[in-house]
Amino acid sequence: EDKQVYLLLHGINGNSNEGYVADFVTRQVAKGNIVAVMVTRGLGDSPIIGQNILHFARTSDVMAAARALKSAINTLSKEQNKQLILAGVGYSMGAITLANYVARSGNKCDLDVAVGFSGALDTRQQVHFPRSASLWQPFIAKMMRDTFLRRFAGKIRAKFNDDQMKNLMRAQSLIEFDEAMFVEYNNFEGLDEYYSEMGAMGDFVGFETKQDEGRVANVSIPLCMVQSLDDPVGYWGTYHDPEKVSRTGKGWLNILFTRKGGHVGWSLGMNRSIEGWSWMSDVASSYVEAVGRVRSKRLNAV
């Protein structure tokens, strides 16, 4: 029986123990599917050799993980004559990175399908969301700073001067933290360059030509981005005109907006311990399974 293989990308300061990750893993393993979780370098007590600590404009880690899984799948498919699908599922920052990888890799993407929750496409637009910057980002910025100082203090102090350290300690929002930490540590020219490199639509100019659309036009696999309009952290404006975005390139990009759902939420009922993150898990798996059915029909028709 054909099964799916999933590559999961967690949120900005998470790891493989996150509740939404565990929910998805549990449900898929019960179906006999395989799930691999890529922990962001340096998080979850993962070691880092050298000075290249994490930043979220990097897609090479996802590429390496997807390529390794795809190689194993190809070997297994030949040995057992199975049609295994490799699907990527990302949450929050993981969704941003996943979409960016899919767009940048184009027709060389090792994934067959991808789904992202509470992410963003053009992260340059995030600076225009004051509600997030003033209400929720301070909490995220503090957690990130605490993590970085606990895990990478020696590496940061070896590279930063006193003024850079002061700016890092004073960062009040995630945007300020990005500028004080990621831009300075990785020698980006500024926040705009960092956000331009981070998002799948980071080089978007307009819808007039494929060149104006930027790298999002290179998406070559079914990619579904799920976003709640009441998300207090991620800005729906990063999707520009969703209808037009869904027609960029060859039309592989799907966007699902919901009125409510929060950020990596979509709770069903008042007691999360009963339903967990079932809505997200079911949306991701049903989308992947639908793509699998279409793919099987096409392969059988040849």
Phi, psi and omega per residue, in radians:
E1 nan 2.322 -3.106
D2 -1.230 2.400 -3.120
K3 -2.197 2.983 3.085
Q4 -1.895 2.625 2.999
V5 -2.017 2.248 -3.076
Y6 -1.988 2.451 2.972
L7 -1.996 2.011 -3.079
L8 -1.778 2.412 3.056
L9 -2.095 2.090 -3.083
H10 -1.421 -3.038 -3.080
G11 -1.434 -3.030 -2.881
I12 -1.071 -0.653 -3.092
N13 -2.196 0.518 -3.019
G14 -1.803 -2.848 3.095
N15 -2.859 -2.906 -3.069
S16 -1.307 -0.081 -3.139
N17 -1.624 0.021 -3.119
E18 -1.065 2.546 -3.080
G19 -1.037 -0.760 -3.121
Y20 -1.188 -0.541 3.067
V21 -1.197 -0.838 -3.138
A22 -1.060 -0.659 3.125
D23 -1.069 -0.848 -3.118
F24 -1.138 -0.779 -3.131
V25 -1.031 -0.832 -3.104
T26 -1.033 -0.779 -3.112
R27 -1.167 -0.684 -3.096
Q28 -1.325 -0.675 3.106
V29 -1.098 -0.622 3.100
A30 -1.110 -0.457 3.107
K31 -1.510 -0.087 -3.113
G32 1.556 0.194 3.122
N33 -1.516 2.936 -3.119
I34 -1.925 2.345 3.134
V35 -2.246 2.219 3.025
A36 -2.013 2.391 3.123
V37 -1.941 2.146 3.070
M38 -1.594 1.918 3.097
V39 -1.409 2.246 3.140
T40 -0.996 2.374 -3.051
R41 -0.906 2.227 3.115
G42 1.591 -0.280 3.125
L43 -1.636 2.863 -3.131
G44 1.043 0.540 -3.136
D45 1.125 0.341 3.056
S46 -1.312 2.449 -3.059
P47 -1.387 2.684 3.026
I48 -2.222 2.193 3.062
I49 -1.794 2.157 -3.091
G50 1.713 -2.944 -3.015
Q51 -1.776 -0.066 -3.057
N52 -1.454 1.371 3.084
I53 -1.318 3.046 -3.034
L54 -1.121 2.544 2.763
H55 -2.566 2.781 -2.898
F56 -1.727 0.206 2.962
A57 -1.669 -0.052 -3.121
R58 -1.501 2.227 3.087
T59 -2.013 -0.050 -3.070
S60 -1.148 -0.530 3.109
D61 -1.164 -0.730 3.098
V62 -1.133 -0.721 3.132
M63 -1.046 -0.759 -3.134
A64 -1.139 -0.734 3.137
A65 -1.154 -0.796 -3.136
A66 -1.114 -0.691 -3.124
R67 -1.153 -0.702 3.123
A68 -1.123 -0.761 3.120
L69 -1.157 -0.721 -3.136
K70 -1.108 -0.665 3.113
S71 -1.093 -0.767 3.116
A72 -1.141 -0.691 3.135
I73 -1.117 -0.774 -3.138
N74 -1.066 -0.697 3.114
T75 -1.118 -0.805 -3.126
L76 -1.156 -0.675 -3.117
S77 -1.098 -0.677 3.132
K78 -1.227 -0.683 -3.096
E79 -1.250 -0.648 -3.014
Q80 -2.010 0.100 3.124
N81 0.953 0.817 3.124
K82 -1.902 2.751 3.106
Q83 -1.955 1.364 -3.090
L84 -1.481 2.372 3.116
I85 -1.783 2.390 3.027
L86 -1.789 2.004 -3.082
A87 -2.023 2.412 3.047
G88 -1.770 2.378 3.072
V89 -2.288 2.176 -3.104
G90 -2.194 2.630 -3.128
Y91 -2.201 2.258 3.083
S92 0.992 -2.077 3.125
M93 -1.088 -0.553 3.065
G94 -1.086 -0.606 3.091
A95 -1.209 -0.668 3.105
I96 -1.096 -0.828 -3.139
T97 -1.130 -0.712 -3.138
L98 -1.069 -0.850 3.137
A99 -1.094 -0.678 3.133
N100 -1.125 -0.734 3.101
Y101 -1.090 -0.796 -3.132
V102 -1.051 -0.751 -3.132
A103 -1.196 -0.763 -3.093
R104 -1.209 -0.613 -3.074
S105 -1.399 -0.376 3.077
G106 0.986 -2.316 -3.110
N107 -1.336 0.041 3.051
K108 -1.744 0.173 -3.133
C109 -1.127 2.298 -3.131
D110 -1.482 -0.162 3.057
L111 -1.477 2.698 3.070
D112 -1.722 -0.402 -3.105
V113 -2.837 2.681 -3.132
A114 -2.565 2.551 3.110
V115 -2.354 2.300 3.123
G116 -2.178 2.414 3.134
F117 -2.024 2.320 3.032
S118 0.976 0.688 3.133
G119 -1.736 -2.468 3.118
A120 -2.910 2.709 3.080
L121 -1.873 -0.815 3.095
D122 -1.978 1.597 -3.044
T123 -1.210 -0.185 3.046
R124 -1.093 -0.468 -3.098
Q125 -1.369 -0.231 -3.091
Q126 -1.076 -0.480 -3.135
V127 -1.183 -0.223 -3.134
H128 -1.691 0.380 -3.120
F129 -2.091 1.387 -3.038
P130 -1.095 -0.531 -3.137
R131 -1.047 -0.766 3.128
S132 -1.152 -0.783 -3.072
A133 -1.107 -0.625 -3.049
S134 -1.594 -0.490 -3.006
L135 -1.768 -0.903 -3.002
W136 -1.807 -0.584 -3.083
Q137 -1.057 -0.594 3.094
P138 -0.996 -0.658 3.111
F139 -1.159 -0.767 -3.135
I140 -1.147 -0.727 -3.137
A141 -1.075 -0.715 3.118
K142 -1.135 -0.761 3.125
M143 -1.088 -0.707 3.135
M144 -1.155 -0.762 3.134
R145 -1.097 -0.739 3.111
D146 -1.070 -0.745 3.128
T147 -1.120 -0.797 -3.090
F148 -1.148 -0.709 -3.136
L149 -1.253 -0.530 3.096
R150 -1.298 -0.676 -3.014
R151 -1.656 -0.612 -2.961
F152 -2.227 0.376 -3.044
A153 -0.957 -0.772 -3.113
G154 -1.109 -0.740 -3.133
K155 -1.165 -0.712 -3.114
I156 -1.192 -0.816 -3.104
R157 -1.164 -0.493 3.114
A158 -1.211 -0.392 -3.068
K159 -1.874 -0.489 -3.060
F160 -1.618 2.532 2.971
N161 -1.539 -3.119 -3.061
D162 -1.086 -0.723 -3.130
D163 -1.141 -0.693 3.120
Q164 -1.149 -0.669 3.094
M165 -1.150 -0.688 3.113
K166 -1.116 -0.731 3.124
N167 -1.116 -0.649 3.113
L168 -1.143 -0.769 -3.115
M169 -1.211 -0.444 -3.086
R170 -1.614 -0.119 -3.093
A171 -1.046 2.158 -3.063
Q172 -1.732 -0.477 -3.133
S173 -2.114 2.945 3.114
L174 -1.133 -0.599 3.105
I175 -1.113 -0.764 3.100
E176 -1.146 -0.655 3.107
F177 -1.143 -0.754 3.109
D178 -0.985 -0.752 -3.110
E179 -1.226 -0.741 -3.081
A180 -1.305 -0.534 -3.071
M181 -1.767 -1.164 -2.973
F182 -1.227 -0.737 -3.140
V183 -1.129 -0.822 -3.075
E184 -1.231 -0.768 -3.057
Y185 -1.196 -0.619 -3.043
N186 -1.804 0.162 3.021
N187 1.070 0.615 2.957
F188 -1.240 2.651 -3.122
E189 -1.179 -0.460 3.125
G190 3.123 -3.125 -3.108
L191 -1.100 -0.634 -3.129
D192 -1.108 -0.708 3.114
E193 -1.150 -0.742 -3.140
Y194 -1.060 -0.824 3.142
Y195 -1.219 -0.546 3.084
S196 -1.133 -0.655 3.130
E197 -1.350 -0.396 -3.026
M198 -1.377 -0.699 -2.983
G199 -1.650 2.632 3.098
A200 -1.103 -0.438 3.076
M201 -1.919 0.476 -3.090
G202 -1.150 -0.362 3.101
D203 -1.943 0.322 -3.139
F204 -1.197 2.375 3.087
V205 -2.047 -0.769 -3.115
G206 -3.052 -3.075 -3.088
F207 -1.816 0.112 -3.026
E208 -1.199 -0.778 -3.123
T209 -2.313 2.880 3.101
K210 -1.090 -0.611 3.109
Q211 -1.123 -0.695 3.109
D212 -1.158 -0.576 -3.134
E213 -1.147 -0.496 3.113
G214 1.408 -2.780 -2.997
R215 -1.216 -0.316 3.106
V216 -1.079 -0.424 3.111
A217 -1.227 -0.212 -3.125
N218 -1.558 -0.043 3.129
V219 -0.986 2.197 -3.015
S220 -2.160 0.135 3.073
I221 -2.288 2.790 3.055
P222 -1.053 2.109 -3.139
L223 -2.214 2.104 3.129
C224 -2.003 2.120 3.098
M225 -1.877 2.171 -3.071
V226 -1.920 2.203 -3.044
Q227 -2.452 2.359 3.052
S228 -1.634 2.411 -3.135
L229 -1.254 -0.286 3.108
D230 -1.774 0.288 3.122
D231 -1.030 2.093 -3.109
P232 -1.427 -0.138 -3.106
V233 -1.940 -0.955 -3.119
G234 -1.548 2.479 -3.012
Y235 -1.742 2.164 3.122
W236 -1.111 -0.364 -3.139
G237 -1.171 -0.230 3.100
T238 -1.227 -0.132 3.124
Y239 -1.678 -0.008 -3.136
H240 0.939 -2.175 3.090
D241 -1.694 1.764 -3.014
P242 -0.980 -0.682 -3.122
E243 -1.095 -0.748 3.131
K244 -1.269 -0.630 3.123
V245 -1.086 -0.673 -3.126
S246 -1.167 -0.243 3.125
R247 -1.813 0.095 3.119
T248 -1.197 2.702 3.138
G249 1.024 -2.243 -3.140
K250 -1.775 0.267 3.026
G251 1.386 0.489 -3.119
W252 -1.443 -0.188 -3.028
L253 -1.642 2.166 3.046
N254 -1.928 2.476 3.108
I255 -2.188 2.200 3.109
L256 -2.001 1.966 3.073
F257 -1.769 2.436 3.008
T258 -2.130 2.670 3.134
R259 -1.192 -0.705 -3.102
K260 -2.256 2.830 3.137
G261 2.677 -0.366 3.133
G262 1.200 -2.656 -3.106
H263 -1.941 2.028 -3.046
V264 0.825 0.943 -3.048
G265 -2.209 -1.699 -3.095
W266 0.941 0.848 -3.131
S267 -1.167 2.481 3.055
L268 -1.889 1.920 -3.110
G269 1.499 3.103 -3.073
M270 -1.521 -0.373 -3.063
N271 -1.892 1.787 -3.090
R272 -1.140 -0.432 -3.111
S273 -1.165 -0.304 3.137
I274 -1.506 -0.963 -3.083
E275 -1.694 -0.296 -3.126
G276 1.009 -2.402 3.112
W277 -1.832 0.704 -2.986
S278 -1.085 -0.578 -3.113
W279 -1.094 -0.859 3.111
M280 -1.084 -0.799 -3.117
S281 -1.058 -0.722 -3.123
D282 -1.242 -0.681 3.114
V283 -1.088 -0.807 -3.130
A284 -1.085 -0.866 -3.079
S285 -1.189 -0.650 -3.129
S286 -1.194 -0.640 3.095
Y287 -1.139 -0.798 3.133
V288 -1.104 -0.757 -3.134
E289 -1.139 -0.643 3.105
A290 -1.120 -0.757 3.079
V291 -1.077 -0.694 3.122
G292 -1.085 -0.717 3.133
R293 -1.122 -0.761 3.115
V294 -1.109 -0.735 3.140
R295 -1.092 -0.752 -3.140
S296 -1.099 -0.732 3.128
K297 -1.073 -0.732 -3.134
R298 -1.171 -0.710 3.132
L299 -1.170 -0.657 -3.129
N300 -1.278 -0.410 -3.129
A301 -1.390 -0.295 -3.113
V302 -1.321 nan nan
